[in-house]
Structures are given as structure tokens and as C-alpha cells.
Amino acid sequence: MAAERSTRAPDTPSPHVLFLDDDSHFLGGMRRALRELRHTWTLEFLQSPTEALERLEQLDTCILVVDWRMPVMDGPSVCAKARALLEKHPDKQLYLILLTGMDGPDRAAEALENGADDFVAKPVQTRELIARLRVGWRLLSAQHELWLANAQLSRLATTDPLTNLYNRRAAEEALDKELARVQRSLNALTVGMIDLDHFKQVNDTYGHGAGDAVLSSVAQTLQRTQREYDRTARWGGEEFLVICPDHGLAGGEPIGQRICAAISSHPIDVSTSKQIQITASIGIVTIAAGVQIDRTAVVEAADRELYRAKQGGRNQACATQIVSGSGCGRERRRS
């Protein structure tokens, strides 16, 4: 059956309720009884458990009201599948209400033990059902607010506030995970250490506000040059770290050259009337699949290449490959 759509503004949270029952007459009665909610709630009336579960896959937040006795799949089985869905998608919020023709504490306990959050006895009293729906929605709303707060805390804990890139701690965790994949021979990995050339002169000449503008602009440039599954972080000060999986051994040097070109070709506004050009020196290290190496050794290898780039005149990338062994592996330097 088609959903009865809410008329609320799109940016206003609106309760979404699915009714699942194989009895079309019962669903029709529910539709008529709940008319007072039509303009504030989205209501769907379904007879197929498969269709209901498909809708749960599509919805982020939902109340499911399901009849206990159905011939193809009973209510507790639907609840169990809905709970399994929550385990796969923990960001979803579901509230499950079982409808049962038998009342009493034993039946209530059985409903809750089968995965329901609440139960309502048949014949359904409209006022009681509405009250329980509203309780369910208050709980889902509170869960959603908690999820948003936790997501914000997670973002603050892993993000550099100036550039909106990963901070150093998040970058270290991401690098450790990628190195574990390398050791399982799943892929090669390229890591780049980027240092902005003569950055102190920017602060000394134009002020720290201009320095912040440069860092923010370079961060945006780095994000534009990366692939979806690359990671870019502010390592500290004017240093950035890029983590690029699956480029292959030959991919490291082109990555560095591309980043150098992108940074140097993008003038940056440091005042209403002044643009400056920034360049960067980059140390690139590529680790072959199967090499055992820790994060400290990788960063040290990238730092050595960065020093070579600085000594060689800046605005360039120097690269090395770690191709075998454990610990630091064996380096194959590229100019």
C-alpha cells in the first residue's frame, strides 16, 4: 500500500511508522483510526514481511508495528530480522511494537524476549497505541540526539579545527591500519610527508591570519587531488601527511609531482589586495605488499626524502621504495 506522506517541512524530523499485518481489514481500520496523525506522521500499511524488511533497509529511523500471528513470517521472526539489520547498520534507529491477541505479563515478557521494544494487545485501543507510538518516537529522538552528539565528539577528536583534515592522532591510526594491510600482502602503500616552503616568511610578512589562510587553502588543494579512499592529515605546523593505498610501487613519485604542481599553481589570497604563491617540498615513501614495517620507520623514511627535497632546492618531491624485508625493509631510492 502507498505511504501517507507527511506535510511537514523537509528539515523538520517526522515520525515514520510501518504497520505490518496480513489482515487488510485491520490495516484499513488502523488507517481510519490514525487519521489525526496524517499531517505530522508518515504512515505505511504493509501486508508483506519481505516488503516491510526492505523498507527498514531504506529508512534511517522508524517505528515498526507488527502483528504476532502471520502465515509466512510471524512477528517475532520479523523482529529478529530487524535486530539483525541493526547489528549491520548501527546508525539506524528502530522501535519495534508487537501486536498480540493475548494479554497478560507472560505474553508481554514473551514479546520483549523476542526482540520487541513494546507490545499492544488486540483488539487495539487507538488512544493506547498512539500513546505507545509517541513514547517510541521520544526514545528514538533521544537516541538520535545522542548519536549526533557522539558523532560530533568523534569528529572533534579526529579533525584538525583549522583545516578540517585528519589530525595527527587520527592519521597515525589510519597509517597503522594501512600498514597492517601491507603486511598481509593486500596492497602496496604510498605515504607522503609535505612541508610548505618558507612558511615562516608568510607569518612574519603578512601575519598569522595569512598563515592560517595559506594552511586552509593548501588543505583544500590536497583534498581536491586525493582519491576517495586516500587520507590527508595535518601532521603539525605547516606539515601534512598523505596516505595513498593501492597505487603500486611506481605510483609514489607521480603522486608527489602532482601534489607539488597543484600547490604551486594555486595562488592564495592573504589579504584583500595580495595573492602569494606557495610551494611545497615532499618526501614520498612507497612500501611494497608483504613488507613488515612500523609507522615510525615509515615516517622517518618520508622525512629523509623530505630533507632531500629541501636540500635539492625545494618545490619538488623525492621518493624511495621499501621493497623487502622486515623492520625498515630495504630502500630503493628514486630521484
The 8 nearest C-alpha neighbors of each residue, nearest first, counted from 0:
[[1, 44, 45, 2, 43, 46, 3, 26],
 [2, 0, 3, 43, 44, 45, 4, 42],
 [1, 3, 43, 42, 4, 0, 41, 44],
 [2, 4, 42, 41, 43, 1, 5, 37],
 [5, 3, 41, 2, 6, 42, 40, 37],
 [4, 6, 41, 38, 7, 40, 39, 37],
 [5, 7, 38, 4, 8, 39, 37, 40],
 [8, 6, 5, 9, 39, 11, 38, 13],
 [7, 9, 11, 10, 6, 12, 5, 13],
 [10, 8, 11, 7, 12, 6, 13, 5],
 [9, 11, 8, 12, 7, 13, 6, 5],
 [10, 12, 8, 9, 13, 7, 14, 39],
 [13, 11, 10, 14, 9, 7, 8, 140],
 [12, 14, 40, 11, 15, 39, 41, 7],
 [15, 13, 40, 41, 16, 136, 12, 61],
 [14, 16, 41, 61, 40, 42, 62, 13],
 [15, 17, 62, 42, 61, 63, 41, 43],
 [18, 16, 63, 43, 44, 42, 64, 62],
 [17, 19, 44, 64, 45, 65, 43, 63],
 [20, 18, 65, 45, 46, 64, 44, 66],
 [19, 21, 46, 66, 22, 65, 45, 18],
 [20, 22, 46, 69, 23, 19, 47, 45],
 [23, 21, 20, 25, 24, 26, 46, 69],
 [24, 22, 26, 25, 27, 21, 46, 20],
 [25, 23, 27, 26, 22, 28, 29, 21],
 [26, 24, 28, 22, 27, 23, 29, 20],
 [27, 25, 29, 23, 28, 24, 30, 44],
 [28, 26, 30, 24, 29, 25, 23, 31],
 [27, 29, 25, 31, 26, 30, 32, 24],
 [28, 30, 26, 32, 27, 31, 33, 25],
 [29, 31, 27, 28, 33, 32, 26, 34],
 [32, 30, 28, 29, 34, 33, 27, 26],
 [31, 33, 29, 30, 34, 28, 125, 35],
 [34, 32, 35, 30, 31, 36, 29, 37],
 [33, 35, 37, 36, 31, 32, 30, 38],
 [34, 36, 33, 37, 38, 32, 39, 31],
 [37, 35, 34, 39, 40, 33, 38, 41],
 [38, 36, 34, 40, 35, 39, 5, 41],
 [37, 39, 5, 6, 36, 40, 7, 35],
 [38, 40, 36, 5, 37, 7, 13, 6],
 [41, 39, 14, 5, 36, 37, 13, 15],
 [40, 42, 15, 4, 5, 3, 16, 14],
 [43, 41, 16, 3, 2, 17, 15, 40],
 [44, 42, 2, 17, 18, 16, 3, 45],
 [43, 45, 18, 0, 17, 19, 26, 42],
 [46, 44, 19, 47, 18, 0, 43, 20],
 [45, 47, 21, 20, 19, 48, 44, 22],
 [46, 48, 50, 49, 45, 51, 21, 19],
 [49, 47, 51, 50, 52, 72, 46, 77],
 [50, 48, 52, 47, 51, 53, 54, 72],
 [49, 51, 53, 47, 48, 52, 54, 45],
 [52, 50, 48, 54, 53, 49, 47, 55],
 [51, 53, 55, 49, 54, 50, 48, 56],
 [54, 52, 50, 56, 51, 55, 49, 57],
 [53, 55, 57, 51, 56, 52, 50, 58],
 [56, 54, 52, 58, 57, 53, 51, 61],
 [55, 57, 53, 54, 58, 52, 84, 59],
 [56, 58, 54, 55, 53, 59, 52, 60],
 [59, 57, 55, 60, 56, 54, 61, 91],
 [58, 60, 91, 92, 61, 57, 90, 55],
 [61, 59, 92, 58, 93, 91, 15, 62],
 [60, 62, 93, 15, 16, 63, 92, 94],
 [63, 61, 94, 16, 93, 95, 17, 15],
 [62, 64, 17, 95, 16, 18, 65, 96],
 [65, 63, 96, 18, 97, 17, 95, 19],
 [66, 64, 19, 97, 74, 18, 98, 63],
 [65, 67, 98, 20, 74, 68, 97, 19],
 [66, 68, 74, 99, 73, 98, 97, 69],
 [69, 67, 73, 66, 74, 70, 99, 72],
 [68, 70, 73, 72, 71, 21, 67, 66],
 [69, 71, 72, 73, 68, 21, 67, 74],
 [72, 70, 69, 73, 48, 47, 21, 68],
 [73, 71, 69, 70, 76, 48, 74, 77],
 [74, 72, 69, 68, 76, 67, 75, 77],
 [73, 75, 67, 77, 76, 66, 65, 78],
 [74, 76, 78, 113, 77, 73, 79, 67],
 [77, 75, 79, 78, 74, 73, 72, 80],
 [78, 76, 74, 80, 75, 79, 81, 73],
 [79, 77, 75, 81, 76, 80, 114, 82],
 [78, 80, 76, 82, 81, 77, 114, 75],
 [81, 79, 83, 77, 82, 78, 84, 76],
 [80, 82, 84, 78, 83, 79, 77, 85],
 [83, 81, 85, 79, 84, 80, 78, 86],
 [84, 82, 80, 86, 85, 81, 79, 87],
 [83, 85, 81, 87, 82, 86, 88, 80],
 [86, 84, 88, 82, 89, 87, 83, 91],
 [85, 87, 83, 84, 88, 89, 82, 81],
 [86, 88, 84, 85, 89, 83, 82, 90],
 [87, 89, 85, 90, 86, 91, 84, 83],
 [90, 88, 85, 91, 86, 87, 92, 84],
 [89, 91, 88, 92, 59, 146, 85, 143],
 [92, 90, 59, 89, 88, 60, 85, 93],
 [93, 91, 60, 59, 139, 61, 90, 94],
 [94, 92, 61, 62, 60, 95, 91, 139],
 [93, 95, 62, 135, 116, 63, 61, 96],
 [94, 96, 63, 115, 116, 62, 64, 93],
 [95, 97, 64, 117, 118, 115, 116, 63],
 [98, 96, 118, 65, 66, 64, 67, 115],
 [97, 99, 66, 119, 67, 120, 118, 65],
 [100, 98, 120, 101, 67, 121, 97, 119],
 [99, 101, 121, 120, 102, 122, 98, 67],
 [100, 102, 99, 120, 106, 103, 121, 98],
 [103, 101, 120, 106, 100, 104, 99, 107],
 [102, 104, 106, 105, 107, 101, 120, 108],
 [105, 103, 107, 106, 108, 102, 109, 110],
 [106, 104, 108, 107, 103, 109, 102, 110],
 [105, 107, 109, 108, 104, 103, 102, 110],
 [108, 106, 104, 110, 109, 105, 111, 103],
 [107, 109, 105, 111, 106, 110, 112, 104],
 [108, 110, 106, 112, 107, 111, 105, 113],
 [111, 109, 107, 113, 108, 112, 115, 106],
 [110, 112, 115, 108, 113, 114, 109, 116],
 [111, 113, 109, 110, 114, 108, 115, 107],
 [114, 112, 110, 111, 75, 115, 109, 79],
 [115, 113, 111, 112, 78, 79, 116, 75],
 [116, 114, 111, 95, 117, 96, 110, 113],
 [115, 117, 95, 96, 111, 94, 114, 118],
 [118, 116, 96, 115, 97, 95, 111, 119],
 [119, 117, 97, 96, 98, 107, 110, 120],
 [118, 120, 98, 97, 99, 121, 123, 128],
 [121, 119, 99, 102, 100, 98, 123, 101],
 [122, 120, 123, 100, 99, 98, 119, 101],
 [121, 123, 120, 124, 100, 99, 119, 98],
 [122, 124, 121, 125, 120, 119, 128, 127],
 [125, 123, 127, 126, 128, 122, 121, 120],
 [124, 126, 128, 127, 123, 129, 32, 33],
 [127, 125, 129, 128, 124, 130, 131, 123],
 [126, 128, 130, 124, 125, 129, 131, 123],
 [129, 127, 131, 125, 130, 126, 132, 124],
 [130, 128, 132, 126, 131, 127, 125, 133],
 [129, 131, 127, 133, 128, 132, 126, 134],
 [132, 130, 134, 128, 133, 129, 135, 127],
 [133, 131, 129, 135, 134, 130, 128, 136],
 [132, 134, 136, 130, 135, 131, 137, 129],
 [135, 133, 131, 137, 132, 136, 130, 138],
 [136, 134, 132, 138, 133, 137, 94, 131],
 [135, 137, 139, 133, 138, 134, 140, 132],
 [138, 136, 140, 134, 135, 139, 133, 141],
 [137, 139, 141, 135, 136, 140, 142, 134],
 [140, 138, 136, 142, 141, 137, 143, 135],
 [141, 139, 143, 137, 142, 138, 136, 144],
 [140, 142, 138, 144, 143, 139, 137, 145],
 [143, 141, 139, 145, 140, 144, 146, 138],
 [142, 144, 146, 140, 145, 141, 139, 147],
 [145, 143, 147, 141, 146, 142, 148, 140],
 [144, 146, 148, 142, 143, 147, 149, 141],
 [145, 147, 143, 149, 144, 148, 150, 142],
 [148, 146, 150, 144, 145, 149, 151, 143],
 [147, 149, 145, 151, 150, 146, 144, 152],
 [148, 150, 152, 146, 151, 147, 153, 145],
 [151, 149, 147, 153, 148, 152, 146, 154],
 [150, 152, 154, 148, 149, 153, 147, 155],
 [153, 151, 149, 155, 154, 150, 156, 148],
 [154, 152, 150, 156, 151, 155, 149, 157],
 [153, 155, 151, 157, 152, 156, 158, 150],
 [156, 154, 152, 158, 153, 157, 151, 160],
 [155, 157, 153, 154, 158, 152, 166, 169],
 [156, 158, 169, 154, 166, 155, 165, 153],
 [159, 157, 165, 166, 155, 164, 163, 154],
 [158, 160, 166, 163, 164, 161, 162, 165],
 [161, 159, 163, 162, 158, 155, 164, 166],
 [162, 160, 159, 163, 215, 211, 214, 164],
 [161, 163, 215, 164, 159, 160, 218, 214],
 [164, 162, 159, 160, 158, 161, 165, 218],
 [165, 163, 232, 162, 159, 158, 233, 166],
 [164, 166, 232, 158, 157, 169, 159, 170],
 [165, 167, 159, 158, 169, 233, 157, 232],
 [166, 168, 234, 170, 169, 171, 233, 232],
 [167, 169, 171, 170, 166, 172, 157, 165],
 [168, 170, 172, 157, 171, 166, 167, 165],
 [171, 169, 167, 173, 168, 172, 232, 174],
 [170, 172, 174, 168, 169, 173, 167, 175],
 [173, 171, 175, 169, 170, 174, 176, 168],
 [172, 174, 170, 176, 175, 171, 169, 177],
 [175, 173, 171, 177, 176, 172, 170, 178],
 [174, 176, 178, 172, 173, 177, 171, 179],
 [177, 175, 179, 173, 174, 178, 172, 180],
 [176, 178, 180, 174, 179, 175, 181, 173],
 [179, 177, 181, 175, 180, 176, 174, 182],
 [178, 180, 176, 182, 177, 181, 175, 183],
 [181, 179, 177, 183, 178, 182, 185, 176],
 [180, 182, 178, 288, 184, 186, 179, 183],
 [181, 183, 289, 179, 184, 291, 180, 290],
 [182, 184, 180, 181, 185, 289, 179, 288],
 [185, 183, 289, 288, 181, 182, 186, 180],
 [184, 186, 183, 180, 181, 288, 187, 182],
 [187, 185, 288, 181, 245, 184, 188, 180],
 [186, 188, 288, 287, 245, 247, 286, 181],
 [187, 189, 244, 286, 285, 245, 243, 186],
 [188, 190, 285, 243, 251, 284, 242, 244],
 [191, 189, 242, 284, 241, 283, 243, 285],
 [190, 192, 283, 241, 282, 240, 193, 301],
 [191, 193, 240, 282, 281, 301, 239, 283],
 [194, 192, 281, 239, 238, 280, 240, 191],
 [193, 195, 238, 280, 279, 237, 196, 281],
 [196, 194, 279, 198, 237, 278, 280, 197],
 [195, 197, 279, 198, 278, 194, 280, 313],
 [198, 196, 199, 200, 195, 201, 278, 277],
 [197, 199, 201, 200, 196, 195, 202, 237],
 [200, 198, 202, 201, 197, 203, 210, 196],
 [199, 201, 203, 198, 202, 197, 204, 205],
 [202, 200, 198, 204, 199, 203, 205, 210],
 [201, 203, 206, 207, 199, 210, 200, 205],
 [202, 204, 200, 201, 206, 205, 199, 207],
 [205, 203, 201, 202, 200, 206, 199, 209],
 [204, 206, 202, 201, 209, 203, 207, 269],
 [207, 205, 202, 208, 209, 203, 204, 210],
 [206, 208, 210, 202, 209, 211, 205, 203],
 [209, 207, 211, 210, 206, 212, 205, 202],
 [208, 210, 269, 212, 207, 211, 206, 205],
 [209, 211, 207, 213, 202, 208, 212, 201],
 [210, 212, 208, 214, 209, 213, 215, 207],
 [213, 211, 209, 215, 210, 214, 216, 208],
 [214, 212, 210, 216, 211, 215, 217, 209],
 [213, 215, 211, 217, 216, 212, 218, 210],
 [216, 214, 162, 218, 212, 213, 217, 211],
 [215, 217, 213, 219, 218, 214, 212, 220],
 [216, 218, 220, 214, 219, 215, 213, 221],
 [219, 217, 215, 221, 216, 220, 162, 214],
 [220, 218, 222, 216, 217, 221, 223, 215],
 [221, 219, 217, 223, 218, 222, 216, 224],
 [222, 220, 218, 224, 223, 219, 217, 225],
 [221, 223, 219, 225, 220, 224, 218, 231],
 [224, 222, 220, 221, 225, 219, 226, 218],
 [223, 225, 221, 222, 220, 226, 258, 261],
 [226, 224, 222, 223, 229, 221, 227, 230],
 [225, 227, 229, 228, 224, 223, 243, 222],
 [226, 228, 229, 225, 230, 222, 224, 223],
 [227, 229, 226, 230, 243, 244, 225, 242],
 [230, 228, 243, 226, 242, 227, 225, 244],
 [231, 229, 242, 241, 228, 243, 232, 225],
 [232, 230, 241, 240, 164, 242, 165, 229],
 [233, 231, 165, 164, 240, 239, 166, 234],
 [232, 234, 239, 166, 235, 164, 238, 165],
 [233, 235, 239, 167, 238, 232, 240, 166],
 [234, 236, 238, 233, 237, 239, 167, 166],
 [237, 235, 238, 234, 233, 239, 214, 194],
 [236, 238, 195, 194, 235, 239, 214, 198],
 [239, 237, 194, 235, 234, 193, 236, 233],
 [240, 238, 233, 234, 193, 232, 192, 194],
 [239, 241, 192, 232, 191, 231, 234, 193],
 [240, 242, 231, 191, 190, 230, 243, 232],
 [243, 241, 190, 230, 229, 189, 231, 244],
 [242, 244, 229, 189, 188, 190, 241, 230],
 [245, 243, 188, 246, 189, 187, 242, 229],
 [246, 244, 187, 186, 247, 188, 243, 189],
 [245, 247, 250, 244, 187, 188, 248, 243],
 [248, 246, 250, 187, 249, 245, 188, 287],
 [247, 249, 250, 285, 287, 251, 187, 246],
 [248, 250, 247, 251, 252, 246, 253, 285],
 [251, 249, 246, 247, 248, 253, 252, 254],
 [252, 250, 254, 253, 189, 249, 285, 283],
 [251, 253, 255, 254, 318, 250, 256, 283],
 [254, 252, 256, 255, 251, 250, 257, 249],
 [253, 255, 257, 251, 252, 256, 258, 250],
 [254, 256, 316, 258, 252, 253, 257, 259],
 [257, 255, 253, 259, 258, 254, 316, 260],
 [256, 258, 254, 260, 255, 259, 253, 261],
 [257, 259, 261, 255, 260, 256, 262, 254],
 [260, 258, 256, 262, 257, 261, 279, 263],
 [259, 261, 257, 263, 258, 262, 264, 256],
 [260, 262, 258, 264, 259, 263, 257, 265],
 [263, 261, 259, 260, 264, 265, 278, 258],
 [262, 264, 278, 260, 277, 265, 261, 259],
 [265, 263, 261, 262, 260, 266, 276, 277],
 [264, 266, 263, 262, 267, 261, 276, 277],
 [267, 265, 276, 275, 274, 264, 268, 277],
 [266, 268, 274, 275, 269, 276, 265, 213],
 [267, 269, 274, 270, 273, 275, 266, 271],
 [270, 268, 209, 273, 274, 267, 212, 275],
 [271, 269, 273, 272, 268, 274, 209, 205],
 [270, 272, 273, 268, 269, 274, 267, 209],
 [273, 271, 270, 274, 268, 269, 275, 267],
 [274, 272, 270, 269, 268, 271, 275, 267],
 [275, 273, 268, 267, 269, 266, 276, 272],
 [276, 274, 267, 266, 277, 268, 273, 269],
 [275, 277, 266, 263, 267, 278, 265, 274],
 [278, 276, 263, 275, 262, 279, 196, 195],
 [279, 277, 263, 314, 196, 262, 195, 276],
 [278, 280, 195, 314, 196, 194, 259, 281],
 [279, 281, 314, 313, 315, 194, 308, 316],
 [282, 280, 193, 316, 305, 192, 255, 283],
 [305, 281, 283, 304, 301, 192, 317, 191],
 [282, 284, 318, 191, 301, 190, 317, 251],
 [283, 285, 319, 190, 301, 320, 318, 189],
 [286, 284, 189, 320, 188, 251, 248, 321],
 [287, 285, 321, 188, 187, 320, 322, 189],
 [286, 288, 187, 322, 290, 321, 289, 248],
 [289, 287, 184, 187, 181, 186, 290, 185],
 [288, 290, 184, 182, 181, 183, 287, 291],
 [291, 289, 323, 182, 288, 324, 287, 325],
 [292, 290, 325, 182, 326, 289, 324, 293],
 [293, 291, 326, 327, 325, 290, 296, 328],
 [294, 292, 296, 295, 297, 326, 291, 178],
 [293, 295, 297, 296, 298, 175, 174, 292],
 [296, 294, 298, 297, 293, 299, 292, 300],
 [295, 297, 299, 294, 298, 293, 327, 300],
 [298, 296, 300, 294, 299, 295, 301, 293],
 [297, 299, 301, 295, 300, 296, 302, 294],
 [298, 300, 302, 296, 297, 301, 295, 303],
 [301, 299, 297, 303, 302, 298, 296, 304],
 [300, 302, 282, 298, 304, 303, 283, 299],
 [303, 301, 305, 299, 304, 300, 298, 282],
 [304, 302, 306, 300, 305, 301, 299, 307],
 [305, 303, 282, 307, 301, 317, 306, 302],
 [282, 304, 306, 302, 308, 281, 307, 303],
 [305, 307, 309, 303, 304, 308, 310, 302],
 [308, 306, 304, 310, 305, 309, 311, 303],
 [307, 309, 305, 311, 306, 313, 310, 317],
 [310, 308, 313, 306, 311, 307, 312, 280],
 [311, 309, 307, 308, 312, 306, 313, 305],
 [312, 310, 308, 309, 307, 313, 315, 306],
 [311, 313, 310, 309, 308, 314, 315, 280],
 [314, 312, 309, 280, 315, 308, 311, 279],
 [315, 313, 279, 280, 278, 259, 312, 316],
 [314, 316, 280, 313, 308, 259, 281, 317],
 [315, 317, 281, 255, 282, 308, 280, 256],
 [318, 316, 282, 304, 308, 334, 283, 281],
 [319, 317, 283, 333, 284, 252, 282, 304],
 [318, 320, 332, 284, 333, 331, 330, 283],
 [319, 321, 285, 331, 330, 284, 322, 286],
 [322, 320, 330, 286, 329, 328, 285, 287],
 [321, 323, 287, 329, 320, 286, 330, 328],
 [324, 322, 328, 290, 329, 321, 325, 287],
 [323, 325, 328, 290, 329, 291, 326, 322],
 [326, 324, 291, 328, 292, 327, 290, 323],
 [325, 327, 292, 328, 291, 293, 324, 296],
 [328, 326, 292, 296, 325, 329, 324, 297],
 [327, 329, 324, 325, 323, 326, 321, 330],
 [330, 328, 321, 323, 322, 324, 327, 331],
 [331, 329, 321, 320, 332, 319, 322, 328],
 [330, 332, 320, 319, 321, 333, 329, 322],
 [333, 331, 319, 330, 320, 318, 334, 317],
 [332, 334, 318, 319, 331, 317, 320, 252],
 [333, 317, 318, 332, 319, 316, 252, 307]]
